[in-house]
């Protein structure tokens, strides 16, 4: 396997590929500043497993962690998401054209 240095956008998409990590990000969007224990609670994960997911999200720049005493709070960081959305928008015209064609076919079929 070829080894290469992953770019920021590679780390973002890699982090987003996992459903557990996507769920963590959704929770942080709705409930910023949750502790690691609070984030782990709905999953069948022990804290070390959750920490591995948080390490991946942190490495991608998607979260930040702050420590107050013994409690580590986790916050969403949107910068890498913006970069990923900008990258996806470059290809938006390809699926928009396909959707427009599908809509035209459906309308044409409905007129018959």
TIVO-2410 file (N, C-alpha, C; in nm, 3 decimals):
# residues 112
REC num residu      c1      c2      c3 atome chaine
REC   1      X   0.084  -0.116   0.000     N      A
REC   1      X   0.000   0.000   0.000    CA      A
REC   1      X   0.090   0.124   0.000     C      A
REC   2      X   0.050   0.221  -0.078     N      A
REC   2      X   0.126   0.346  -0.086    CA      A
REC   2      X   0.094   0.430   0.037     C      A
REC   3      X   0.196   0.483   0.099     N      A
REC   3      X   0.175   0.571   0.214    CA      A
REC   3      X   0.189   0.715   0.166     C      A
REC   4      X   0.100   0.798   0.211     N      A
REC   4      X   0.106   0.939   0.177    CA      A
REC   4      X   0.057   1.021   0.295     C      A
REC   5      X   0.090   1.147   0.294     N      A
REC   5      X   0.047   1.238   0.399    CA      A
REC   5      X  -0.095   1.282   0.367     C      A
REC   6      X  -0.190   1.248   0.451     N      A
REC   6      X  -0.330   1.284   0.426    CA      A
REC   6      X  -0.348   1.435   0.441     C      A
REC   7      X  -0.422   1.493   0.348     N      A
REC   7      X  -0.452   1.635   0.355    CA      A
REC   7      X  -0.567   1.657   0.454     C      A
REC   8      X  -0.593   1.781   0.484     N      A
REC   8      X  -0.702   1.813   0.576    CA      A
REC   8      X  -0.835   1.762   0.527     C      A
REC   9      X  -0.862   1.779   0.399     N      A
REC   9      X  -0.992   1.735   0.346    CA      A
REC   9      X  -1.001   1.582   0.346     C      A
REC  10      X  -0.887   1.514   0.328     N      A
REC  10      X  -0.886   1.367   0.337    CA      A
REC  10      X  -0.924   1.323   0.478     C      A
REC  11      X  -0.867   1.390   0.577     N      A
REC  11      X  -0.898   1.356   0.717    CA      A
REC  11      X  -1.044   1.386   0.748     C      A
REC  12      X  -1.097   1.495   0.692     N      A
REC  12      X  -1.238   1.529   0.715    CA      A
REC  12      X  -1.329   1.422   0.661     C      A
REC  13      X  -1.311   1.384   0.534     N      A
REC  13      X  -1.398   1.283   0.475    CA      A
REC  13      X  -1.379   1.147   0.541     C      A
REC  14      X  -1.259   1.115   0.581     N      A
REC  14      X  -1.234   0.989   0.651    CA      A
REC  14      X  -1.307   0.988   0.785     C      A
REC  15      X  -1.302   1.098   0.857     N      A
REC  15      X  -1.371   1.107   0.985    CA      A
REC  15      X  -1.523   1.098   0.966     C      A
REC  16      X  -1.575   1.160   0.861     N      A
REC  16      X  -1.718   1.160   0.836    CA      A
REC  16      X  -1.770   1.027   0.783     C      A
REC  17      X  -1.679   0.939   0.742     N      A
REC  17      X  -1.720   0.810   0.686    CA      A
REC  17      X  -1.781   0.717   0.791     C      A
REC  18      X  -1.754   0.743   0.917     N      A
REC  18      X  -1.802   0.654   1.023    CA      A
REC  18      X  -1.934   0.706   1.082     C      A
REC  19      X  -2.037   0.621   1.090     N      A
REC  19      X  -2.167   0.667   1.142    CA      A
REC  19      X  -2.163   0.712   1.288     C      A
REC  20      X  -2.080   0.650   1.369     N      A
REC  20      X  -2.069   0.692   1.510    CA      A
REC  20      X  -2.016   0.835   1.517     C      A
REC  21      X  -1.914   0.864   1.439     N      A
REC  21      X  -1.857   0.999   1.441    CA      A
REC  21      X  -1.956   1.102   1.386     C      A
REC  22      X  -2.032   1.065   1.284     N      A
REC  22      X  -2.134   1.158   1.233    CA      A
REC  22      X  -2.239   1.185   1.340     C      A
REC  23      X  -2.277   1.082   1.414     N      A
REC  23      X  -2.376   1.100   1.520    CA      A
REC  23      X  -2.321   1.191   1.630     C      A
REC  24      X  -2.195   1.174   1.664     N      A
REC  24      X  -2.131   1.261   1.764    CA      A
REC  24      X  -2.139   1.406   1.718     C      A
REC  25      X  -2.108   1.431   1.592     N      A
REC  25      X  -2.112   1.569   1.540    CA      A
REC  25      X  -2.254   1.625   1.545     C      A
REC  26      X  -2.354   1.543   1.513     N      A
REC  26      X  -2.493   1.589   1.521    CA      A
REC  26      X  -2.531   1.625   1.664     C      A
REC  27      X  -2.489   1.543   1.758     N      A
REC  27      X  -2.519   1.573   1.899    CA      A
REC  27      X  -2.452   1.703   1.941     C      A
REC  28      X  -2.328   1.723   1.898     N      A
REC  28      X  -2.258   1.845   1.936    CA      A
REC  28      X  -2.319   1.969   1.872     C      A
REC  29      X  -2.379   1.952   1.756     N      A
REC  29      X  -2.449   2.064   1.693    CA      A
REC  29      X  -2.566   2.108   1.778     C      A
REC  30      X  -2.640   2.009   1.830     N      A
REC  30      X  -2.758   2.039   1.912    CA      A
REC  30      X  -2.726   2.066   2.059     C      A
REC  31      X  -2.617   2.005   2.107     N      A
REC  31      X  -2.581   2.017   2.249    CA      A
REC  31      X  -2.431   2.044   2.263     C      A
REC  32      X  -2.387   2.166   2.230     N      A
REC  32      X  -2.244   2.196   2.238    CA      A
REC  32      X  -2.190   2.183   2.381     C      A
REC  33      X  -2.066   2.139   2.391     N      A
REC  33      X  -2.000   2.133   2.520    CA      A
REC  33      X  -2.027   2.008   2.602     C      A
REC  34      X  -2.082   1.903   2.539     N      A
REC  34      X  -2.105   1.779   2.612    CA      A
REC  34      X  -1.972   1.720   2.659     C      A
REC  35      X  -1.977   1.651   2.769     N      A
REC  35      X  -1.857   1.583   2.818    CA      A
REC  35      X  -1.838   1.453   2.740     C      A
REC  36      X  -1.719   1.398   2.749     N      A
REC  36      X  -1.690   1.271   2.681    CA      A
REC  36      X  -1.784   1.163   2.730     C      A
REC  37      X  -1.810   1.158   2.860     N      A
REC  37      X  -1.902   1.059   2.917    CA      A
REC  37      X  -2.043   1.075   2.861     C      A
REC  38      X  -2.089   1.200   2.850     N      A
REC  38      X  -2.223   1.225   2.795    CA      A
REC  38      X  -2.230   1.184   2.648     C      A
REC  39      X  -2.123   1.207   2.574     N      A
REC  39      X  -2.121   1.166   2.433    CA      A
REC  39      X  -2.123   1.014   2.419     C      A
REC  40      X  -2.054   0.944   2.507     N      A
REC  40      X  -2.043   0.798   2.498    CA      A
REC  40      X  -2.171   0.728   2.542     C      A
REC  41      X  -2.250   0.790   2.626     N      A
REC  41      X  -2.366   0.726   2.688    CA      A
REC  41      X  -2.461   0.657   2.589     C      A
REC  42      X  -2.505   0.719   2.477     N      A
REC  42      X  -2.602   0.653   2.390    CA      A
REC  42      X  -2.545   0.536   2.308     C      A
REC  43      X  -2.416   0.521   2.307     N      A
REC  43      X  -2.353   0.416   2.227    CA      A
REC  43      X  -2.316   0.298   2.316     C      A
REC  44      X  -2.296   0.185   2.254     N      A
REC  44      X  -2.248   0.069   2.330    CA      A
REC  44      X  -2.095   0.070   2.330     C      A
REC  45      X  -2.040   0.186   2.363     N      A
REC  45      X  -1.895   0.204   2.365    CA      A
REC  45      X  -1.847   0.232   2.506     C      A
REC  46      X  -1.732   0.180   2.535     N      A
REC  46      X  -1.666   0.218   2.660    CA      A
REC  46      X  -1.589   0.347   2.631     C      A
REC  47      X  -1.546   0.416   2.734     N      A
REC  47      X  -1.477   0.544   2.715    CA      A
REC  47      X  -1.355   0.535   2.625     C      A
REC  48      X  -1.270   0.430   2.634     N      A
REC  48      X  -1.157   0.425   2.541    CA      A
REC  48      X  -1.199   0.421   2.393     C      A
REC  49      X  -1.310   0.352   2.364     N      A
REC  49      X  -1.360   0.349   2.227    CA      A
REC  49      X  -1.407   0.485   2.181     C      A
REC  50      X  -1.478   0.556   2.269     N      A
REC  50      X  -1.524   0.690   2.235    CA      A
REC  50      X  -1.405   0.783   2.217     C      A
REC  51      X  -1.303   0.767   2.300     N      A
REC  51      X  -1.184   0.852   2.288    CA      A
REC  51      X  -1.117   0.834   2.152     C      A
REC  52      X  -1.116   0.711   2.100     N      A
REC  52      X  -1.057   0.688   1.967    CA      A
REC  52      X  -1.135   0.763   1.860     C      A
REC  53      X  -1.268   0.760   1.870     N      A
REC  53      X  -1.349   0.836   1.774    CA      A
REC  53      X  -1.322   0.986   1.788     C      A
REC  54      X  -1.313   1.034   1.910     N      A
REC  54      X  -1.288   1.176   1.932    CA      A
REC  54      X  -1.149   1.216   1.883     C      A
REC  55      X  -1.052   1.125   1.895     N      A
REC  55      X  -0.918   1.153   1.843    CA      A
REC  55      X  -0.920   1.172   1.692     C      A
REC  56      X  -0.998   1.089   1.622     N      A
REC  56      X  -1.009   1.101   1.477    CA      A
REC  56      X  -1.076   1.234   1.441     C      A
REC  57      X  -1.183   1.267   1.512     N      A
REC  57      X  -1.253   1.394   1.485    CA      A
REC  57      X  -1.163   1.513   1.516     C      A
REC  58      X  -1.087   1.503   1.622     N      A
REC  58      X  -0.995   1.610   1.659    CA      A
REC  58      X  -0.883   1.624   1.557     C      A
REC  59      X  -0.829   1.512   1.512     N      A
REC  59      X  -0.722   1.515   1.411    CA      A
REC  59      X  -0.771   1.579   1.282     C      A
REC  60      X  -0.899   1.560   1.250     N      A
REC  60      X  -0.957   1.621   1.130    CA      A
REC  60      X  -0.994   1.767   1.154     C      A
REC  61      X  -0.983   1.813   1.278     N      A
REC  61      X  -1.017   1.951   1.310    CA      A
REC  61      X  -1.166   1.975   1.326     C      A
REC  62      X  -1.245   1.867   1.335     N      A
REC  62      X  -1.390   1.880   1.342    CA      A
REC  62      X  -1.441   1.909   1.483     C      A
REC  63      X  -1.359   1.884   1.583     N      A
REC  63      X  -1.396   1.914   1.721    CA      A
REC  63      X  -1.278   1.977   1.793     C      A
REC  64      X  -1.309   2.044   1.903     N      A
REC  64      X  -1.207   2.090   1.998    CA      A
REC  64      X  -1.248   2.038   2.135     C      A
REC  65      X  -1.149   2.019   2.220     N      A
REC  65      X  -1.175   1.971   2.355    CA      A
REC  65      X  -1.114   2.068   2.454     C      A
REC  66      X  -1.188   2.092   2.561     N      A
REC  66      X  -1.136   2.176   2.670    CA      A
REC  66      X  -1.154   2.099   2.800     C      A
REC  67      X  -1.062   2.122   2.892     N      A
REC  67      X  -1.066   2.050   3.018    CA      A
REC  67      X  -1.087   2.149   3.132     C      A
REC  68      X  -1.185   2.119   3.216     N      A
REC  68      X  -1.210   2.197   3.337    CA      A
REC  68      X  -1.212   2.097   3.452     C      A
REC  69      X  -1.108   2.097   3.531     N      A
REC  69      X  -1.095   1.997   3.637    CA      A
REC  69      X  -1.075   1.860   3.575     C      A
REC  70      X  -1.165   1.769   3.606     N      A
REC  70      X  -1.156   1.633   3.549    CA      A
REC  70      X  -1.248   1.614   3.430     C      A
REC  71      X  -1.325   1.716   3.395     N      A
REC  71      X  -1.424   1.704   3.288    CA      A
REC  71      X  -1.370   1.761   3.158     C      A
REC  72      X  -1.378   1.680   3.053     N      A
REC  72      X  -1.338   1.723   2.919    CA      A
REC  72      X  -1.465   1.753   2.840     C      A
REC  73      X  -1.481   1.877   2.796     N      A
REC  73      X  -1.596   1.917   2.716    CA      A
REC  73      X  -1.555   1.920   2.569     C      A
REC  74      X  -1.649   1.884   2.484     N      A
REC  74      X  -1.622   1.873   2.341    CA      A
REC  74      X  -1.711   1.973   2.266     C      A
REC  75      X  -1.651   2.043   2.171     N      A
REC  75      X  -1.722   2.143   2.091    CA      A
REC  75      X  -1.699   2.118   1.943     C      A
REC  76      X  -1.799   2.147   1.865     N      A
REC  76      X  -1.793   2.135   1.720    CA      A
REC  76      X  -1.706   2.246   1.663     C      A
REC  77      X  -1.630   2.213   1.561     N      A
REC  77      X  -1.549   2.311   1.489    CA      A
REC  77      X  -1.586   2.301   1.341     C      A
REC  78      X  -1.641   2.407   1.283     N      A
REC  78      X  -1.703   2.398   1.151    CA      A
REC  78      X  -1.609   2.425   1.034     C      A
REC  79      X  -1.489   2.472   1.058     N      A
REC  79      X  -1.399   2.506   0.948    CA      A
REC  79      X  -1.377   2.394   0.847     C      A
REC  80      X  -1.341   2.274   0.891     N      A
REC  80      X  -1.320   2.165   0.795    CA      A
REC  80      X  -1.447   2.127   0.719     C      A
REC  81      X  -1.563   2.143   0.781     N      A
REC  81      X  -1.689   2.114   0.712    CA      A
REC  81      X  -1.710   2.212   0.598     C      A
REC  82      X  -1.676   2.338   0.622     N      A
REC  82      X  -1.690   2.438   0.515    CA      A
REC  82      X  -1.602   2.401   0.396     C      A
REC  83      X  -1.479   2.360   0.424     N      A
REC  83      X  -1.388   2.321   0.318    CA      A
REC  83      X  -1.444   2.201   0.240     C      A
REC  84      X  -1.501   2.104   0.311     N      A
REC  84      X  -1.560   1.987   0.245    CA      A
REC  84      X  -1.679   2.028   0.159     C      A
REC  85      X  -1.763   2.119   0.209     N      A
REC  85      X  -1.878   2.165   0.131    CA      A
REC  85      X  -1.834   2.240   0.006     C      A
REC  86      X  -1.731   2.321   0.018     N      A
REC  86      X  -1.680   2.391  -0.100    CA      A
REC  86      X  -1.630   2.291  -0.204     C      A
REC  87      X  -1.564   2.186  -0.159     N      A
REC  87      X  -1.516   2.083  -0.251    CA      A
REC  87      X  -1.634   2.013  -0.319     C      A
REC  88      X  -1.737   1.978  -0.243     N      A
REC  88      X  -1.854   1.911  -0.300    CA      A
REC  88      X  -1.930   2.001  -0.397     C      A
REC  89      X  -1.934   2.131  -0.370     N      A
REC  89      X  -2.008   2.223  -0.457    CA      A
REC  89      X  -1.949   2.228  -0.598     C      A
REC  90      X  -1.820   2.197  -0.610     N      A
REC  90      X  -1.760   2.194  -0.744    CA      A
REC  90      X  -1.824   2.088  -0.832     C      A
REC  91      X  -1.881   1.986  -0.770     N      A
REC  91      X  -1.940   1.875  -0.844    CA      A
REC  91      X  -2.092   1.877  -0.844     C      A
REC  92      X  -2.149   1.976  -0.781     N      A
REC  92      X  -2.295   1.986  -0.767    CA      A
REC  92      X  -2.365   1.987  -0.902     C      A
REC  93      X  -2.305   2.051  -0.999     N      A
REC  93      X  -2.371   2.061  -1.131    CA      A
REC  93      X  -2.394   1.924  -1.193     C      A
REC  94      X  -2.311   1.826  -1.160     N      A
REC  94      X  -2.328   1.693  -1.218    CA      A
REC  94      X  -2.455   1.626  -1.168     C      A
REC  95      X  -2.483   1.635  -1.037     N      A
REC  95      X  -2.605   1.572  -0.991    CA      A
REC  95      X  -2.727   1.661  -1.013     C      A
REC  96      X  -2.708   1.793  -1.021     N      A
REC  96      X  -2.820   1.882  -1.049    CA      A
REC  96      X  -2.873   1.856  -1.189     C      A
REC  97      X  -2.784   1.838  -1.285     N      A
REC  97      X  -2.825   1.808  -1.422    CA      A
REC  97      X  -2.902   1.677  -1.426     C      A
REC  98      X  -2.854   1.576  -1.355     N      A
REC  98      X  -2.921   1.446  -1.353    CA      A
REC  98      X  -3.060   1.458  -1.290     C      A
REC  99      X  -3.072   1.535  -1.183     N      A
REC  99      X  -3.201   1.552  -1.117    CA      A
REC  99      X  -3.296   1.629  -1.209     C      A
REC 100      X  -3.245   1.729  -1.279     N      A
REC 100      X  -3.328   1.804  -1.373    CA      A
REC 100      X  -3.379   1.714  -1.485     C      A
REC 101      X  -3.291   1.626  -1.535     N      A
REC 101      X  -3.333   1.531  -1.639    CA      A
REC 101      X  -3.440   1.436  -1.587     C      A
REC 102      X  -3.423   1.387  -1.465     N      A
REC 102      X  -3.520   1.296  -1.406    CA      A
REC 102      X  -3.655   1.366  -1.389     C      A
REC 103      X  -3.654   1.489  -1.343     N      A
REC 103      X  -3.779   1.565  -1.326    CA      A
REC 103      X  -3.848   1.584  -1.460     C      A
REC 104      X  -3.770   1.613  -1.564     N      A
REC 104      X  -3.829   1.631  -1.697    CA      A
REC 104      X  -3.891   1.501  -1.747     C      A
REC 105      X  -3.826   1.389  -1.723     N      A
REC 105      X  -3.881   1.259  -1.764    CA      A
REC 105      X  -4.010   1.227  -1.689     C      A
REC 106      X  -4.014   1.256  -1.561     N      A
REC 106      X  -4.132   1.230  -1.482    CA      A
REC 106      X  -4.248   1.317  -1.530     C      A
REC 107      X  -4.221   1.444  -1.557     N      A
REC 107      X  -4.323   1.534  -1.607    CA      A
REC 107      X  -4.375   1.489  -1.744     C      A
REC 108      X  -4.282   1.448  -1.829     N      A
REC 108      X  -4.317   1.400  -1.963    CA      A
REC 108      X  -4.402   1.275  -1.955     C      A
REC 109      X  -4.366   1.185  -1.864     N      A
REC 109      X  -4.441   1.060  -1.846    CA      A
REC 109      X  -4.580   1.089  -1.790     C      A
REC 110      X  -4.591   1.190  -1.702     N      A
REC 110      X  -4.719   1.226  -1.643    CA      A
REC 110      X  -4.815   1.289  -1.744     C      A
REC 111      X  -4.761   1.349  -1.849     N      A
REC 111      X  -4.844   1.413  -1.951    CA      A
REC 111      X  -4.903   1.312  -2.048     C      A
REC 112      X  -4.846   1.192  -2.050     N      A
REC 112      X  -4.897   1.089  -2.145    CA      A
REC 112      X  -5.017   1.022  -2.093     C      A
***
